[in-house]
């Protein structure tokens, strides 16, 4: 599994259990992926600004539109 450093605060080198953005899926290493990795990656690919809003603990509303 290859992870990306393309979003501040979500480093590719973070330990398992810390959300990471998946850059490349390796079928043989699928066991490394967590639900958090999948959710964060999907939101990042859909709309990076929405991911930023989602992770902002002071933000009360997330705009999901692209």
MOQUIQUI-V519198 format. One line per field, one symbol per residue. psi: psi as a letter, one per 20 degrees, with the letter a starting at -180 (. if undefined). burial: + if it has 24 or more other ideal C-beta (glycine too) atoms within 12 Angstrom, else -. A space follows every 50 residues. Layout:
psi->???
burial->???
This chain:
psi->ppqqkippimqhjqrphppqpphppohikhihprhggggggggghgohhh ggghioiipiqpoiq.
burial->--++--+--+--------++++----------+---+--++-++-----+ +--+------------
